[in-house]
Amino acid sequence: MSRAEGWALRLQPFDFEIKHIAGSTNISDTLSRLCSQTDLPFDDNAEHFLCTIGEGPTAITLEEIKSETRLDETLIGVVKALESGDWPSILFRYHAFAAELGVTNGIIIRDDRIVPPEKLRSRALDIAHRGHPGIVSMRRTLREKVWWPCMDRDVVNKIQECSGCAAVSNQLPPEPMQRKEMPDRAWQQIAIDFFSAKACATFLVVMDYYSRFLHVVEMNGTTATKTIEALETIFIEQTYPETIRSDNGPPFSSDEFAKYCTSKNIRLVRTIPY
């Protein structure tokens, strides 16, 4: 929208007529339209390097679950507790589901789901994590087949430790954009901010919303007093605006700057970061 407004302002002094030229007779993006349509043949004589091969996790068999269950001290205690009905306090996470637990062919189950031994749970997480499905899909896949205490927490930890999931995960949705109405005249509404060039200096940038005209002042300090002095030199040359829009930087959010705007009958509008 800003670019369109800029072109509209630049074209106002001219009397012009708009004509459409078809892309077939006006190739504007030559590099993309004139590229070769045939792939180069694979060169068998060139040097080729294999960096890595990812096999992925292997499936878990029932025999593995049986053998590891016999070696898992926690599940051995669960089997004994199911048989005797005496649950030690250390197995409180399993005791809460005692009515749903059972043993079938040396494998502990909860209803129709298998309770894998602790040694195999990380592989179960790796299998459910194939394709980086996300927390919801990964939980749903695991809940259909297996169960163990705090399984949902382990799923969240697995997702958070995955760099691939972090790279493609949806961040917090941005705030909806609110388009500003075009001011009625120049220097009615302006925006100000500081721009720092480490190799050079710090500049105060003032932009007029109507004309998109930029006024840049080199600063030897960013205090409220210095900022007011720089703005005064601009306003004497132009005029005092009705509205100043800025961020919540220390000079702009200070009482001194607020009193200055009040004394000049300027409305100060602060915007949130990003």
C-alpha positions as CSV (number, residue, x, y, z in Angstrom):
1,M,0.0,0.0,0.0
2,S,2.9,2.4,0.8
3,R,4.5,1.8,-2.5
4,A,1.3,2.4,-4.4
5,E,0.7,5.6,-2.5
6,G,4.2,6.8,-3.4
7,W,3.7,6.1,-7.1
8,A,0.4,7.9,-7.0
9,L,2.1,11.0,-5.6
10,R,4.9,10.9,-8.1
11,L,2.5,10.6,-11.0
12,Q,0.1,13.4,-10.0
13,P,1.9,16.2,-12.0
14,F,1.7,14.1,-15.2
15,D,-1.2,13.6,-17.7
16,F,-0.8,9.9,-18.7
17,E,-2.7,7.0,-20.3
18,I,-2.4,3.5,-19.0
19,K,-1.9,0.7,-21.6
20,H,-1.6,-3.0,-21.0
21,I,1.3,-4.8,-22.8
22,A,1.0,-8.6,-22.8
23,G,3.9,-10.5,-21.2
24,S,4.6,-12.4,-24.4
25,T,5.7,-9.2,-26.0
26,N,7.2,-7.6,-22.9
27,I,9.4,-10.1,-21.2
28,S,10.2,-8.4,-17.9
29,D,11.7,-11.3,-16.0
30,T,14.2,-12.7,-18.5
31,L,16.2,-14.7,-16.0
32,S,13.1,-16.9,-15.1
33,R,11.4,-17.0,-18.5
34,L,14.4,-17.7,-20.7
35,C,16.0,-20.4,-18.6
36,S,16.8,-23.8,-20.1
37,Q,13.9,-26.2,-20.1
38,T,16.0,-29.3,-20.3
39,D,18.0,-30.8,-17.4
40,L,21.7,-31.5,-17.9
41,P,22.6,-35.2,-18.0
42,F,24.0,-36.7,-14.9
43,D,27.8,-36.8,-15.1
44,D,29.0,-40.2,-14.0
45,N,32.7,-39.2,-14.2
46,A,32.4,-36.3,-11.8
47,E,33.1,-36.7,-8.1
48,H,30.1,-37.4,-5.9
49,F,30.0,-37.6,-2.2
50,L,27.5,-39.3,0.1
51,C,27.2,-37.3,3.3
52,T,24.8,-39.5,5.4
53,I,22.2,-42.2,5.3
54,G,19.3,-42.0,7.7
55,E,17.7,-45.4,8.3
56,G,15.2,-44.3,11.0
57,P,14.0,-46.2,14.0
58,T,13.1,-49.9,13.5
59,A,9.8,-51.4,14.6
60,I,9.3,-52.8,18.0
61,T,8.4,-56.5,18.1
62,L,6.3,-58.3,20.7
63,E,9.3,-60.5,21.6
64,E,11.3,-57.4,22.4
65,I,8.6,-56.1,24.6
66,K,8.3,-59.5,26.4
67,S,12.1,-59.8,27.0
68,E,12.5,-56.2,28.1
69,T,9.5,-56.4,30.4
70,R,11.1,-59.3,32.3
71,L,14.2,-57.0,32.8
72,D,12.4,-53.8,33.7
73,E,12.3,-53.5,37.5
74,T,9.3,-51.1,37.5
75,L,7.1,-53.4,35.4
76,I,8.2,-56.4,37.4
77,G,6.8,-54.6,40.4
78,V,3.6,-53.8,38.5
79,V,3.1,-57.5,37.7
80,K,3.6,-58.5,41.3
81,A,1.2,-55.7,42.5
82,L,-1.5,-56.9,40.1
83,E,-1.2,-60.4,41.4
84,S,-1.1,-59.5,45.1
85,G,-3.2,-56.4,45.1
86,D,-0.5,-54.7,47.3
87,W,0.7,-51.5,45.6
88,P,3.9,-49.9,47.0
89,S,4.0,-46.1,47.0
90,I,6.7,-46.0,44.3
91,L,4.1,-47.3,41.8
92,F,1.5,-44.7,42.5
93,R,1.4,-43.7,38.8
94,Y,0.4,-47.2,37.8
95,H,-1.9,-47.7,40.9
96,A,-4.2,-45.0,39.7
97,F,-5.0,-47.2,36.7
98,A,-5.0,-50.6,38.5
99,A,-8.5,-51.4,37.3
100,E,-7.5,-51.0,33.7
101,L,-4.1,-52.8,33.8
102,G,-3.5,-56.5,33.1
103,V,-0.9,-59.0,32.0
104,T,-1.2,-61.0,28.7
105,N,1.5,-63.3,27.5
106,G,4.1,-61.6,29.6
107,I,3.1,-58.1,28.4
108,I,1.4,-55.5,30.5
109,I,-1.5,-53.8,28.9
110,R,-3.9,-51.1,29.7
111,D,-7.3,-51.9,28.2
112,D,-6.2,-52.6,24.5
113,R,-2.9,-50.7,24.6
114,I,0.5,-52.1,25.4
115,V,2.6,-50.7,28.3
116,P,6.2,-50.8,26.9
117,P,9.2,-51.1,29.2
118,E,11.2,-47.9,29.8
119,K,14.0,-49.0,27.5
120,L,11.7,-49.1,24.5
121,R,9.8,-45.9,25.1
122,S,12.3,-43.6,23.4
123,R,12.1,-45.8,20.2
124,A,8.4,-45.6,20.4
125,L,8.6,-41.8,20.5
126,D,11.0,-41.9,17.5
127,I,8.6,-44.0,15.5
128,A,5.7,-41.8,16.2
129,H,7.8,-38.7,15.4
130,R,8.5,-39.8,11.8
131,G,7.7,-37.0,9.5
132,H,7.5,-34.4,12.3
133,P,3.7,-34.6,12.7
134,G,3.5,-32.3,15.6
135,I,2.3,-32.7,19.2
136,V,-1.4,-33.4,18.6
137,S,-0.8,-36.0,15.8
138,M,2.0,-37.7,17.7
139,R,-0.1,-38.0,20.8
140,R,-3.0,-39.4,18.9
141,T,-0.7,-42.0,17.2
142,L,0.8,-43.2,20.4
143,R,-2.5,-43.3,22.3
144,E,-3.9,-45.8,19.8
145,K,-1.1,-48.3,20.5
146,V,0.7,-47.8,23.7
147,W,0.5,-46.1,27.1
148,W,2.9,-45.3,30.0
149,P,2.8,-42.7,32.8
150,C,3.5,-39.1,31.7
151,M,3.5,-40.1,28.0
152,D,2.1,-36.8,26.9
153,R,4.9,-34.9,28.7
154,D,7.5,-37.1,27.0
155,V,5.9,-36.2,23.6
156,V,6.1,-32.5,24.4
157,N,9.8,-32.9,25.4
158,K,10.5,-34.8,22.2
159,I,9.0,-32.1,20.0
160,Q,10.8,-29.4,21.9
161,E,14.2,-31.1,21.5
162,C,13.7,-31.5,17.7
163,S,15.4,-28.7,15.8
164,G,13.4,-29.5,12.7
165,C,10.1,-29.1,14.5
166,A,11.3,-25.8,16.0
167,A,12.2,-24.5,12.6
168,V,8.8,-25.1,11.0
169,S,6.6,-24.7,14.1
170,N,3.9,-22.0,14.0
171,Q,4.9,-19.0,16.2
172,L,2.4,-16.8,17.9
173,P,0.1,-15.4,15.3
174,P,0.9,-11.7,14.5
175,E,-1.4,-9.0,15.5
176,P,-3.8,-8.1,12.7
177,M,-2.6,-5.1,10.7
178,Q,-4.6,-1.9,11.0
179,R,-4.3,0.3,7.9
180,K,-4.0,4.0,8.6
181,E,-6.2,6.5,6.8
182,M,-4.3,8.8,4.5
183,P,-3.9,12.3,6.1
184,D,-5.5,15.3,4.6
185,R,-2.3,17.3,4.2
186,A,1.4,17.1,4.5
187,W,3.0,17.2,8.0
188,Q,-0.4,16.4,9.7
189,Q,0.8,13.1,10.9
190,I,4.4,12.0,11.3
191,A,6.4,9.1,12.6
192,I,9.8,9.3,14.4
193,D,12.4,6.8,15.4
194,F,16.2,6.4,15.9
195,F,18.4,4.7,13.4
196,S,21.9,3.7,14.6
197,A,24.8,3.0,12.2
198,K,27.6,1.7,14.4
199,A,30.3,2.8,12.0
200,C,28.9,6.3,11.6
201,A,26.4,7.8,14.1
202,T,22.9,7.7,15.4
203,F,20.2,9.5,13.4
204,L,16.7,10.7,14.2
205,V,14.4,9.8,11.3
206,V,11.2,11.7,10.8
207,M,8.7,10.6,8.2
208,D,5.6,12.4,6.9
209,Y,2.7,10.0,6.4
210,Y,1.2,12.1,3.6
211,S,4.2,12.7,1.3
212,R,6.5,9.9,2.6
213,F,9.1,12.6,2.9
214,L,12.0,11.6,5.2
215,H,13.9,14.1,7.3
216,V,17.1,12.7,8.9
217,V,19.0,14.5,11.7
218,E,22.4,13.3,13.0
219,M,22.3,13.1,16.8
220,N,25.0,13.5,19.4
221,G,22.7,12.0,22.1
222,T,19.3,10.3,22.3
223,T,18.0,12.0,25.5
224,A,14.6,13.6,25.5
225,T,16.1,17.0,25.5
226,K,18.3,16.3,22.5
227,T,15.3,14.8,20.7
228,I,13.1,17.8,21.3
229,E,15.9,20.1,20.1
230,A,16.2,18.1,16.8
231,L,12.5,18.1,16.3
232,E,12.3,21.9,16.9
233,T,14.7,22.5,14.0
234,I,12.5,20.4,11.7
235,F,9.2,21.9,12.9
236,I,10.4,25.5,12.5
237,E,11.2,24.7,8.8
238,Q,8.0,22.7,8.2
239,T,5.2,23.1,10.7
240,Y,4.1,21.5,14.0
241,P,2.2,18.2,13.3
242,E,-1.1,17.1,14.8
243,T,0.1,13.6,15.6
244,I,3.5,12.0,16.3
245,R,3.7,8.3,16.2
246,S,6.7,6.6,18.0
247,D,7.7,3.4,19.8
248,N,8.1,3.1,23.6
249,G,11.8,4.1,23.5
250,P,13.0,6.0,26.7
251,P,13.2,9.4,25.1
252,F,9.6,9.2,23.6
253,S,8.0,7.7,26.8
254,S,9.6,10.3,29.1
255,D,7.6,12.9,31.0
256,E,9.7,15.6,29.4
257,F,8.7,14.6,25.9
258,A,5.0,14.1,26.9
259,K,5.0,17.7,28.3
260,Y,6.6,19.0,25.2
261,C,3.9,17.4,23.0
262,T,1.1,18.7,25.3
263,S,2.6,22.3,25.1
264,K,2.6,22.2,21.3
265,N,-0.9,20.6,21.1
266,I,0.6,17.4,19.5
267,R,-1.1,14.1,20.1
268,L,1.5,11.4,20.9
269,V,0.7,7.8,19.7
270,R,2.9,5.0,20.8
271,T,3.0,1.7,18.9
272,I,4.0,-1.7,20.2
273,P,7.2,-3.4,19.0
274,Y,6.9,-5.5,15.8
